[in-house]
Every structure is written in structure tokens, then in C-alpha cells.
Amino acid sequence: MPRHRFTDTKARIEREAVSLFVKKGVAETTVRDIAQAVDISEGALYRHFVGKDELVWELFERHYVAFAGRLQALADSQPTAREKLAAMIRGFIHAHDDDPTLFNFLLFVQHGQLNKLAGDTPTPVTVMHAVIARAIDDREIPAQDANLATALAMGIVLQPVTFAAYGRLPLTQAPTSDRLIAAVWAALTTV
């Protein structure tokens, strides 16, 4: 029984921490804030995590890498570059709409965490880049710089969800999927 309680408490800490990190920012969120949100003592929180930095890193790494795996599976399930990209873009939007708080956490903290990942760790960016580079090699899209093409595709997909996070677009982004897919394809095929 204590193991279940331990696991449940850790899950509650993670859930509340992600929410606070998105609402207040990582730097502005204290261990005390997280402990109060979970209704535990700071000491109890430290039984689960060495500190806030470890908590941020653990949450980021686990969810970011898992998301890359889901995108890779979506890409692998499709035969053509256009269908791979469409599946991945729908995957981004689904992940956002399914859990916008977690998605925003990954989006907002990535810049402080990416350098901690091992160089060969799959990420959403490397998965997108591989699909685009392969499409260039296979001449499914025109020859171009694969890094720039990836940046264009990621920007088209991520900027609307960033706007949604700040209330400039609706929180649910599923209705934009087809338009984003068309915009990414146009950006990649118009050189």
C-alpha cells in the first residue's frame, strides 16, 4: 500500500508542477509552491525529487522523448513524405489538444533543457528533420536545405499553438490541422 501512495503522490507532484511551470514560469515557481499545490510538505516533495531542476529535467526528458517516439511511429505508418508529414502534424495537434498544459510545458522549457539530451536522443525536431531529409533525397520534395525546411515546418506547426497558449487562438487546434498540413507542404515544395 505505501508504494501506491508514493506513486500517486509523485504523479500529483508532476501534474501540479507542470501546471505551475506553465502558469508562472519555471524560474518563478518555487518548491514551496509545488508542495502547497499538492498539499504536502516540502520535505515530502524532496523524497520524490532532489529539487526543482531535477523535476523539470525528468518531466521534460520523459515526455519530450516519448513524444518523439509517437511522431516516429506516425511517420513510419505512412508510405509517402506528404502522408508522413500529415500524420506527424496531426500528431502535434492531437498532443496539444489532448493535454495543452503538458504540450506548453514542453514547448516553453525546451530551450533550457535540450542541451542536456544526449546527442543521439530522438526528438520531435530530429524526427521531422529525418522525414524531410529523406523526402529531399527521394525527390518527393525539391532539393533544399533540410535544416531550413525543418525550421519552416516546425514554425508553421508550433506558432499557432503558441498563439493558443497566449489566448490569441482557440485552445483546441484540431480544426486547423488540414490548413497547417497544406501550409507545411506548400513551404516545402515551393523553393
VEXPA-243389 format. One line per 2 residues: number of its first residue (from 1); their letters; for each residue x negated, y, z negated of C-alpha. Coordinates in steps of 0.001 Angstrom, whole numbers, plus 524288, in hexadecimal, padded with zeros to 5 digits. Layout:
# residues N
NUM = a = X,Y,Z | ...
END
This chain:
# residues 191
1 = mp = 80000,80000,80000 | 7F583,80A3E,7FD20
3 = rh = 7EF9C,80840,80AB6 | 7FCA7,80BD9,81100
5 = rf = 7FD89,81817,808B8 | 7EF85,81B96,80C3F
7 = td = 7F257,81A01,81ACA | 7FF0C,821A1,819C3
9 = tk = 7F83D,82CAE,81288 | 7ED61,82D3A,81C9C
11 = ar = 7F76E,82DD2,8279B | 7FEAA,838CD,8208C
13 = ie = 7F1E3,84032,81EA9 | 7EED4,83EEB,82D15
15 = re = 7FC70,84312,8315A | 7FCC2,84F08,82880
17 = av = 7EEC0,852BD,82BA8 | 7F15C,852A9,83A55
19 = sl = 7FD4D,85B1E,83835 | 7F5D1,864C6,82FB8
21 = fv = 7EA32,86522,838FA | 7F34C,868DF,8441E
23 = kk = 7FB36,872BD,83C36 | 7F027,87962,834CB
25 = gv = 7E3D0,87566,83BE4 | 7D962,86C17,83716
27 = ae = 7D0E7,87699,830DE | 7DC76,87C90,829C6
29 = tt = 7E1C8,86FA7,82496 | 7DC0F,86B77,81794
31 = vr = 7DB6B,85E2B,81132 | 7E46A,863EB,806E0
33 = di = 7EE65,86768,81182 | 7EE42,85971,81692
35 = aq = 7EF21,85373,808FA | 7FA96,85C4F,80582
37 = av = 801B3,858E8,81222 | 80063,84A6B,80EFC
39 = di = 80355,84CAA,80081 | 7F6BF,84674,7FBB0
41 = se = 7EB09,84B99,7F45D | 7DEEB,85009,7FB8C
43 = ga = 7D7BF,844DA,7F4EC | 7E158,83B1F,7FAA4
45 = ly = 7DF16,840D7,8081C | 7D072,83F01,8066F
47 = rh = 7D2C4,8307A,8042F | 7D735,82FCA,8124F
49 = fv = 7CE05,83993,818BB | 7C0C9,83F0B,814E0
51 = gk = 7C584,84C82,818C1 | 7CCF3,854A5,82283
53 = de = 7C27C,853AA,82D16 | 7C2C8,844CE,82C82
55 = lv = 7D1A0,84510,82D28 | 7D199,84DDC,83928
57 = we = 7C750,84584,83FE4 | 7CDF4,8388B,83CC7
59 = lf = 7DB16,83D61,8419F | 7D55F,8436F,84DCB
61 = er = 7CCCF,837F7,851B3 | 7D720,82D82,84F91
63 = hy = 7E210,8347C,856B9 | 7D9EB,83AA4,8618C
65 = va = 7D346,82DF6,8654B | 7E025,82671,8645F
67 = fa = 7E67D,83081,86D47 | 7DB74,82EB1,8771A
69 = gr = 7DE2A,82010,876B8 | 7EC8C,82247,87992
71 = lq = 7E933,82B24,884FC | 7DFA9,82108,88A47
73 = al = 7EA1F,81687,88981 | 7F39B,81F5C,890C9
75 = ad = 7E986,8221F,89B58 | 7E617,813B9,89C81
77 = sq = 7F469,8104B,89E71 | 7F568,81814,8AB10
79 = pt = 7EFB2,8153E,8B892 | 7ED05,822CD,8BE41
81 = ar = 7E688,82F1D,8B936 | 7F318,836DB,8BA38
83 = ek = 7FAA9,82C91,8B287 | 7EFB5,82B6E,8A878
85 = la = 7EFA5,83A11,8A65B | 7FE78,83A97,8A5B4
87 = am = 7FEBB,82FD0,89B82 | 7F43D,83687,89391
89 = ir = 7FAED,843CC,89435 | 807A1,83D85,88FC5
91 = gf = 7FF90,8371F,88503 | 7FA8B,8445F,8808A
93 = ih = 8083C,84A0C,88077 | 80DFD,83E33,8799F
95 = ah = 80368,83ECB,86F2C | 80644,84D28,86D27
97 = dd = 814FC,84BAF,86CAB | 8143E,83F99,8640F
99 = dp = 80BD7,8463C,859A1 | 80918,8548A,85CA6
101 = tl = 8027B,856B4,84F8D | 7F893,84BD5,851AF
103 = fn = 7F69C,84FFC,85FD8 | 7F41E,85E0C,85BBA
105 = fl = 7EAC4,85976,85124 | 7E2C3,8521E,85B56
107 = lf = 7E347,85DA1,8649F | 7DFB2,867F2,85A91
109 = vq = 7D4D7,860D7,85326 | 7CE0D,85A39,85E95
111 = hg = 7C415,8650E,86055 | 7BEB3,862EB,852B4
113 = ql = 7BEE7,8541A,853AF | 7BB2F,84FF3,86183
115 = nk = 7ACA8,85153,85F08 | 7ADB7,846F3,85466
117 = la = 7B26E,83C7E,85DD5 | 7A86E,832F7,86328
119 = gd = 7A511,83699,87126 | 7AB57,82A74,876E5
121 = tp = 7B81C,82BA4,86F51 | 7C3C4,82C10,8788F
123 = tp = 7CB86,838A2,87744 | 7D76B,83DD0,87E79
125 = vt = 7CE33,84688,88647 | 7C502,83B83,88A32
127 = vm = 7D076,832F1,88E1C | 7D621,83DDA,8968F
129 = ha = 7C8A4,8409D,89C2F | 7C685,83253,89FD6
131 = vi = 7D380,831AC,8A708 | 7D090,83E3A,8AE60
133 = ar = 7C283,83A5E,8B19B | 7C736,82D4E,8B6BE
135 = ai = 7D1A8,83408,8BEDE | 7C71B,83CA4,8C4CF
137 = dd = 7BE64,830E7,8C785 | 7C9CD,82983,8CD89
139 = re = 7CD9B,835A1,8D573 | 7DB2B,8360D,8CFA5
141 = ip = 7D862,84456,8CCCA | 7CECF,84D6A,8D3BC
143 = aq = 7C07C,84DF3,8CFF0 | 7BE74,8578E,8C4DB
145 = da = 7B7D1,8593F,8B7CB | 7BE3B,84EFC,8AF12
147 = nl = 7BB98,856FC,8A2D5 | 7C273,862F7,8A850
149 = at = 7CDA1,85A86,8AD41 | 7CF0E,85471,89FBF
151 = al = 7CEE7,861D6,89960 | 7D996,86671,8A29D
153 = am = 7E203,85A82,89FFD | 7E040,85B51,89145
155 = gi = 7E350,869D0,8914C | 7EFCE,867D7,898E3
157 = vl = 7F43C,85D63,88F5E | 7EFAC,86351,88291
159 = qp = 7F2D9,871AE,88426 | 801AF,86F89,88420
161 = vt = 800F8,8678C,8778C | 7F888,87237,871AA
163 = fa = 8030D,87C01,87551 | 80D1B,872F5,86F11
165 = ay = 80510,872B6,8628D | 805D5,88180,861E7
167 = gr = 8145C,881F8,86514 | 812C9,88746,872D9
169 = lp = 81869,87B08,87917 | 82220,870FE,87403
171 = lt = 81C62,866FE,86AA3 | 820FF,85BC3,8733C
173 = qa = 818C9,85B66,87F8F | 81E58,84F43,8865C
175 = pt = 8265A,85780,88FEA | 81999,85D5F,89514
177 = sd = 81321,85053,8984C | 8164A,85010,8A6D8
179 = rl = 8122A,85E2A,8A898 | 80551,85BD0,8A16C
181 = ia = 802A8,84FB8,8A998 | 80510,85772,8B612
183 = av = 7FC81,862B1,8B141 | 7F13C,859A1,8ADBA
185 = wa = 7F221,85299,8BABB | 7F272,85F91,8C211
187 = al = 7E69C,86472,8BA77 | 7DF00,8580C,8BD91
189 = tt = 7E29D,85723,8CBDB | 7E159,86581,8CFA0
191 = v = 7D2D6,86802,8D0CE
END
